[in-house]
Amino acid sequence: MSIEASSTGAAPQPMGDTAPGRVRPRSRGYVIGSIVVVSVCLLCMLLFAYLFNRPRPDSGTRIWLLNHTPDQVVIYNPHDGVPEKKFQVADGLRGLTFSRDGTSAYVFNVVDVVNKFTKIDTATYLKEESVEVDGVPQGIGTFPDDAEVAVITGSKTTGEAGGFDVLSMTEKSAADPGKQKRLWRVRDLQITHKIAVSDDGGRIYLLDAKSEYLTIYDYPNQKQLRQVSLHGAAEQFLYPNTGDYYYISVLQHNAIYQFRKSDDEINAAYIYSYADPEKSYHNIKLRYMDVDSEGKYLFATCYEAKTVAVWELGNPDYMRQSDEVRLPVGPDQKGYLWEGLPYYMPAYRFGLKGGYEERLSYVPGGERVAVDPAGAFLTINDDEGALYIYYLYDIYKEVSKHEPIPDIAPRLQDLPVIEPHKIITDLVRKGGGDVEIRDLKIAIPRVRNRRDAAAAEQDGVIE
């Protein structure tokens, strides 16, 4: 092929067998390169889809709840929201607590005239022991070594609990070998409804529904140690296994009080909101609460406001002096303020997401709240029996923004909503009637040997 210059000075034109306008074929290297680029892009897309959609590893975390309607213990896997186990322990479920090391669950219940609690292995879900007590079991406090338990016992006729028994879990009674040995009995209270044991096992704490006092007992010397006035009847008692504090909520004060474990003194109060001057009667009570495993955050549900509050413990940015605080005043409120006590506002408030399939216009009110000891999940049950499971990371991410929180809580529709990881509605009753969830807790993750458990259990139901 030759190229000749134009006499007019135009650009040289190709001569020979290449026709004008004909596209020269792509080289082989160009085609191979294109194939490689497309292949890499497809591979990246497939890898991204796999990483995004792959199942998360199972941490072993499980949600335990007591569904009183059919008297079932239900255990959910929070990763996929699937019930892993449903079984009946006995009729009349009343409450649930775990041993300090998380290896056992204690479910207390009333069965006709025989009152007992059941000890269940949290790894295999097999019954370890069924313990009969002298009265209606209303609560259980566990000791650090799990060798004893403190059990609130009530009258078999009225159900009112005037005290508690400390029972050995390793020794039987000499008088009645079918029962556990009783190590101590206290009967100087009226209607005991909450109990806890200190981290060292030396103190036993009791709340009485007919009293404004927290009563503390010296277990080694088996005597009453002291009483702390709360200036109002307490509702809930939280004694975490970790951290330096425990917590008591008083409905009349719309507050949660923080006590030091070291000396049992109140050193802080947590409130949801100041009173709205236009709605000073509005009840914004705090009932159920839980803390994270590191003792950095306190979570509580405010059923009346249908919201959840998160406090960053000890952060001075949210601290208010008692003379600044305005609490609701009304027929159900004492309006009591602890002079000189620091009050803390929430670092974050959010509403529950309503509108699952069966109730599109339903706005849920949060009741019990439980925080994952492994630090992955938070779960809340509402008054219809639905479970809301959140990733703690999503909540911490919002709290860490430290955006200004108004002292007077905004309306529900103006609150932010965090998208739940799962909303479980298989307990929600279709047609009518309420589901009564008696207790809700998240167990410490454990390695499970389901095959051996299934072989031992055979039919999969605890008898």
C-alpha positions in Angstrom: 0.0 0.0 0.0 1.4 3.5 -1.0 0.4 7.0 0.0 0.5 9.9 -2.5 0.4 13.6 -1.6 -2.3 15.7 -3.1 -1.3 18.6 -5.4 -3.7 20.8 -3.6 -2.0 20.3 -0.3 -4.7 18.1 1.2 -3.8 15.4 3.7 -2.4 12.2 2.2 -5.0 9.5 1.5 -4.5 5.8 1.8 -4.2 4.0 -1.4 -4.6 0.4 -2.3 -7.2 -2.2 -1.1 -8.7 -0.2 1.8 -12.0 1.2 0.6 -13.1 4.7 2.0 -15.3 4.4 5.2 -14.3 0.8 5.9 -13.7 0.1 9.6 -10.5 -1.8 10.3 -11.0 -4.9 12.4 -10.1 -4.8 16.2 -6.8 -6.4 17.1 -6.9 -9.6 19.0 -5.3 -8.0 22.1 -8.2 -5.5 22.3 -10.8 -8.2 22.2 -9.0 -10.2 25.0 -8.7 -7.1 27.1 -12.4 -6.3 26.8 -13.3 -9.9 27.8 -11.0 -9.6 30.9 -12.5 -6.3 32.0 -16.1 -7.5 31.6 -15.2 -10.7 33.5 -13.6 -8.8 36.4 -16.7 -6.5 36.6 -19.0 -9.5 36.7 -16.8 -11.2 39.3 -16.9 -8.1 41.5 -20.7 -7.9 41.2 -21.1 -11.5 42.2 -18.7 -11.1 45.1 -20.5 -8.0 46.3 -23.9 -9.8 46.1 -22.5 -12.7 48.0 -21.0 -10.6 50.8 -24.2 -8.5 51.0 -26.6 -11.5 51.0 -24.6 -14.2 52.8 -26.0 -15.3 56.1 -24.4 -13.7 59.2 -22.5 -16.1 61.4 -24.6 -17.4 64.3 -23.2 -15.9 67.5 -25.2 -18.3 69.7 -27.3 -15.4 71.1 -30.8 -16.4 71.9 -33.9 -14.5 73.0 -36.0 -16.1 75.7 -39.5 -15.1 76.5 -42.4 -16.4 78.6 -45.7 -16.4 76.7 -48.4 -16.8 79.3 -51.3 -17.3 76.9 -50.3 -20.9 76.1 -47.8 -21.0 79.0 -44.8 -21.6 76.7 -41.1 -20.8 76.9 -40.2 -19.5 73.4 -36.6 -19.2 72.3 -35.8 -17.1 69.2 -32.7 -16.9 67.1 -32.3 -13.1 66.6 -30.2 -13.5 63.5 -33.1 -14.8 61.4 -36.1 -14.3 63.7 -37.0 -18.0 63.7 -38.2 -19.6 66.9 -35.6 -22.3 67.7 -37.6 -23.9 70.5 -41.0 -23.8 72.0 -41.9 -25.9 75.0 -44.1 -26.1 78.1 -42.5 -26.2 81.5 -45.7 -26.0 83.6 -48.9 -24.0 84.0 -48.9 -20.5 85.4 -45.5 -19.1 84.2 -44.5 -16.1 86.3 -40.9 -15.2 85.6 -37.5 -16.0 84.2 -33.9 -15.4 85.4 -30.5 -16.7 84.4 -27.6 -17.9 86.6 -24.6 -15.5 86.8 -22.6 -17.6 84.3 -25.5 -18.0 81.9 -25.4 -21.7 81.9 -28.9 -22.1 83.5 -32.3 -20.5 83.2 -34.7 -20.5 86.2 -38.4 -20.5 85.2 -40.8 -20.0 88.1 -44.4 -21.0 87.9 -47.5 -22.2 89.7 -48.9 -25.6 88.9 -52.2 -26.2 90.6 -51.4 -26.6 94.3 -47.7 -27.5 93.7 -45.5 -24.5 93.5 -42.1 -24.9 91.9 -39.4 -23.5 89.7 -37.5 -25.3 86.9 -33.8 -25.1 86.1 -33.0 -25.5 82.4 -29.7 -25.8 80.6 -29.4 -22.8 78.3 -27.2 -24.7 75.8 -29.4 -27.8 75.3 -32.8 -26.5 76.6 -33.0 -29.7 78.7 -34.5 -29.7 82.2 -31.9 -30.0 84.9 -34.1 -29.9 87.9 -37.5 -29.1 89.2 -37.6 -27.6 92.7 -40.7 -27.4 94.9 -41.0 -24.4 97.2 -43.2 -23.6 100.2 -45.4 -21.0 98.5 -46.0 -19.2 95.2 -42.7 -18.3 93.6 -42.7 -14.6 92.8 -39.0 -14.0 91.9 -35.6 -15.6 92.1 -32.2 -14.1 92.9 -29.2 -16.1 91.9 -25.9 -16.3 93.8 -22.4 -16.0 92.1 -21.6 -19.7 92.5 -25.1 -20.9 91.6 -25.0 -23.1 94.8 -28.0 -21.2 96.4 -31.0 -19.3 95.2 -33.1 -16.7 97.0 -36.8 -17.3 96.2 -39.7 -14.9 96.9 -42.5 -17.1 98.2 -46.1 -16.1 98.5 -49.3 -17.4 100.1 -50.9 -20.3 98.2 -54.4 -18.7 98.9 -53.8 -15.0 98.2 -50.5 -15.1 96.4 -49.2 -12.2 98.5 -45.5 -12.7 99.3 -44.4 -11.7 102.8 -40.8 -12.7 102.4 -38.3 -15.1 100.9 -36.4 -18.4 101.3 -32.7 -19.1 100.6 -32.4 -22.6 99.2 -29.4 -24.8 98.6 -29.2 -26.2 95.1 -26.6 -28.8 96.2 -28.2 -30.2 99.4 -31.5 -31.9 100.1 -33.6 -31.3 103.2 -33.1 -33.8 106.0 -36.7 -33.6 107.0 -38.0 -34.0 103.4 -35.5 -35.5 100.9 -37.8 -34.5 98.1 -37.1 -30.8 98.7 -34.0 -28.6 98.7 -32.4 -27.7 102.0 -33.6 -24.3 103.3 -30.7 -22.1 104.5 -32.7 -19.0 105.6 -36.2 -17.8 105.8 -37.5 -14.2 106.1 -41.1 -13.3 106.7 -41.2 -9.6 107.8 -42.4 -8.0 104.5 -45.9 -7.4 103.1 -46.0 -7.9 99.3 -42.5 -8.7 98.1 -42.2 -8.5 94.3 -38.6 -8.0 93.4 -35.4 -9.7 94.6 -31.7 -9.6 93.7 -28.4 -10.8 95.2 -25.2 -8.8 95.3 -22.1 -9.7 93.1 -20.3 -11.2 96.1 -23.4 -13.0 97.5 -23.3 -11.1 100.7 -26.4 -8.9 100.4 -30.0 -9.7 99.3 -32.2 -6.9 98.1 -36.0 -6.8 98.3 -38.6 -4.4 97.0 -42.1 -4.5 98.6 -45.1 -3.3 96.7 -46.6 -2.0 99.9 -43.6 -0.1 101.0 -41.4 2.8 99.7 -38.3 1.2 101.0 -35.5 -0.9 99.4 -34.7 -3.4 102.1 -31.2 -4.9 102.2 -30.3 -8.1 104.1 -26.9 -9.3 105.3 -26.9 -12.9 104.2 -23.8 -14.2 106.0 -25.1 -12.9 109.4 -28.7 -13.5 108.4 -30.1 -10.2 109.5 -31.6 -7.0 108.0 -28.9 -4.6 107.2 -30.7 -1.4 106.3 -33.6 0.3 104.5 -33.3 3.0 101.9 -36.4 5.2 101.4 -37.4 5.7 97.8 -40.2 8.2 98.6 -42.5 6.2 96.4 -43.3 2.6 95.6 -40.8 1.0 93.3 -41.8 -0.8 90.0 -38.8 -2.5 88.5 -35.4 -3.6 89.9 -32.3 -4.2 87.6 -29.1 -5.6 89.2 -26.7 -6.2 86.2 -24.0 -8.8 86.4 -21.5 -6.2 85.2 -20.8 -2.6 86.1 -20.7 -0.6 89.4 -24.4 0.3 89.6 -27.9 -1.1 89.9 -31.2 0.6 89.0 -34.7 1.0 90.4 -37.7 2.6 88.7 -40.3 4.6 90.6 -43.4 5.3 88.6 -44.7 8.1 90.7 -41.5 10.0 90.1 -41.2 9.2 86.4 -37.6 8.3 87.1 -35.0 5.6 87.3 -32.6 5.8 90.2 -29.0 4.6 90.0 -27.4 3.0 93.1 -23.8 2.3 93.8 -23.2 -1.3 94.4 -20.4 -0.5 96.8 -22.4 1.3 99.4 -26.1 1.1 98.2 -26.4 4.9 97.9 -28.4 6.7 95.2 -26.0 8.8 93.0 -28.0 9.7 89.9 -31.5 9.8 88.4 -32.6 9.3 84.8 -35.8 10.9 83.4 -37.4 10.7 80.0 -38.5 14.4 79.7 -39.3 17.6 81.5 -43.0 18.2 82.0 -44.7 20.0 79.1 -46.2 23.2 80.5 -49.2 22.6 78.3 -49.6 19.0 79.4 -48.3 18.9 82.9 -50.5 16.0 83.7 -49.0 13.8 81.0 -47.7 10.5 82.4 -44.3 9.6 80.9 -43.5 6.7 83.2 -40.4 4.5 82.9 -40.9 0.9 83.8 -38.7 -1.7 82.1 -34.9 -1.1 81.7 -31.7 -2.8 80.9 -28.0 -1.8 80.4 -25.4 -2.9 77.9 -22.7 -5.4 79.0 -20.1 -2.7 79.3 -22.2 -0.5 81.5 -22.1 2.5 79.2 -25.8 2.8 78.2 -29.1 2.5 79.9 -32.2 1.6 77.9 -35.8 2.0 79.0 -39.2 1.9 77.4 -41.8 4.6 78.0 -45.1 2.8 77.2 -47.3 5.9 77.5 -45.2 7.8 75.0 -44.7 4.7 72.9 -40.9 5.3 72.7 -37.5 4.1 73.8 -35.0 6.2 75.6 -31.2 5.7 75.6 -29.0 7.4 78.3 -25.2 7.7 78.0 -24.3 6.9 81.6 -22.3 9.6 83.3 -22.0 11.9 80.3 -22.1 15.5 81.8 -23.5 16.9 78.5 -26.9 15.4 79.5 -26.7 16.2 83.2 -29.2 18.6 84.9 -29.3 19.9 88.4 -32.3 19.0 90.5 -33.4 22.6 90.8 -33.7 22.8 87.0 -35.8 19.7 86.6 -39.6 20.0 86.0 -41.6 16.8 86.5 -45.3 16.2 85.8 -47.7 17.0 88.6 -51.0 15.2 88.7 -53.2 12.8 90.7 -50.7 9.9 90.1 -47.5 12.0 90.6 -45.8 13.0 93.8 -43.5 15.3 91.9 -40.7 14.3 94.2 -37.2 15.5 93.5 -34.0 14.5 95.2 -32.2 17.7 96.2 -28.6 17.8 95.1 -29.0 14.6 93.0 -27.8 14.9 89.3 -30.6 14.1 86.8 -29.8 12.9 83.3 -31.7 13.4 80.1 -31.7 10.8 77.3 -29.0 11.0 74.8 -31.5 9.7 72.2 -35.2 8.9 71.9 -36.8 6.9 69.1 -40.2 5.5 68.4 -41.1 1.9 67.5 -41.9 1.2 63.9 -45.5 0.3 63.7 -47.5 -1.2 60.8 -46.7 -4.8 60.4 -49.0 -6.7 58.0 -51.9 -7.4 60.3 -52.2 -3.9 61.8 -51.2 -1.3 59.3 -52.3 1.6 61.4 -51.1 0.3 64.7 -48.6 2.3 66.8 -46.9 -0.1 69.2 -46.1 0.7 72.8 -42.9 -0.8 74.0 -43.0 -2.9 77.2 -40.0 -5.1 78.2 -36.6 -4.4 76.9 -33.5 -6.7 76.8 -29.9 -6.0 75.8 -27.7 -8.7 74.3 -24.8 -9.6 76.7 -22.7 -10.2 73.6 -23.3 -6.7 72.4 -25.1 -7.4 69.1 -28.9 -7.0 69.6 -31.6 -5.2 71.5 -35.1 -6.5 71.7 -38.4 -5.1 72.8 -41.9 -6.6 73.0 -45.0 -4.5 72.5 -48.5 -4.9 74.0 -49.7 -7.0 71.1 -47.0 -9.7 71.4 -44.7 -8.6 68.6 -40.9 -8.6 69.1 -38.8 -5.8 67.7 -35.1 -6.8 67.2 -32.6 -4.1 66.6 -28.9 -4.1 65.9 -27.2 -2.3 68.8 -24.7 -0.9 66.2 -27.6 1.0 64.5 -28.6 2.5 67.8 -25.1 3.4 68.9 -24.5 5.0 65.6 -27.4 7.4 66.1 -26.4 8.1 69.8 -22.8 8.9 68.8 -23.9 11.8 66.6 -24.6 13.7 69.9 -27.3 15.8 68.3 -29.2 18.1 70.7 -32.1 16.4 72.5 -34.9 18.7 73.6 -35.6 18.6 77.4 -39.3 18.4 76.6 -39.9 15.3 74.4 -41.5 16.0 71.0 -44.6 14.3 69.9 -44.4 10.7 68.8 -44.8 11.5 65.1 -41.8 13.9 65.4 -39.4 11.3 66.9 -36.9 9.5 64.7 -37.5 5.8 64.0 -34.8 3.2 63.7 -35.4 0.4 61.2 -35.6 -2.9 63.1 -33.5 -5.8 62.0 -36.6 -8.1 62.5 -40.2 -7.7 63.6 -41.5 -11.0 64.8 -45.3 -11.4 64.8 -45.9 -15.1 65.1 -47.2 -14.6 68.7 -49.6 -11.8 67.7 -53.1 -13.2 68.1 -55.3 -13.1 65.1 -58.9 -12.1 65.8 -58.9 -10.9 69.3 -57.5 -11.1 72.8 -54.1 -10.0 74.1 -50.8 -11.9 74.2 -49.3 -11.7 77.7 -45.5 -11.9 77.6 -44.5 -12.4 81.2 -40.8 -12.0 80.8 -38.2 -11.2 78.1 -34.4 -11.8 78.4 -31.4 -12.4 76.1 -29.1 -15.3 77.2 -25.3 -15.3 77.2 -24.2 -17.1 74.0 -23.2 -20.7 74.6 -21.9 -23.5 72.4 -24.8 -25.8 71.6 -24.7 -29.6 71.2 -28.1 -30.0 69.7 -27.5 -33.5 68.3 -26.8 -34.9 71.8 -29.7 -32.9 73.3 -32.1 -34.1 70.7 -31.0 -37.7 71.2 -31.5 -37.4 74.9 -34.8 -35.6 74.6 -36.1 -37.7 71.6 -39.4 -36.0 71.2 -38.1 -32.4 71.5 -40.4 -31.5 74.4 -39.3 -30.9 78.0 -41.4 -33.0 80.3 
